Each structure stands twice: as C-alpha cells, then as structure tokens.
C-alpha cells in the first residue's frame, strides 16, 4: 500500500495552495539545500567517528 497518483496529486495541490506558485521554486530550493547540508553533516560525522576510532586503535597498540 504505497502512495498512489491521487495522493501525490492531492499533496501537490495542497502545497501549491499553501505556498503559492511564485514561492514554490524558492521553497523547493531551500528544501534541497537543507537535504544537502544534512547529508554533508552526516558524512562529516562519519569521518570524525572513523578518525576517532583510528586514533583509539593507535593508542591501544602503543600502550602494549
């Protein structure tokens, strides 16, 4: 039971009514930027965790 064509059409109509046709490109652009920043933040967090894990392993081997 996924989202059908009618549900997508209704959702699009509601979005157009709320934001208007003129502001719709700006809203979609802001949503896209937000998603891009979220992905970038998640990737940076993963890189930080990998670096911390590598440093922890180095510290463990140097103590032995």
Secondary structure, 3 states (H helix, E strand, C coil): CCCCHHHHHHHHHHHHHHHHHHHHHHHHHHHHHHHHHHHHHHHHHHHHHHHHHHHHHHHHHHHC
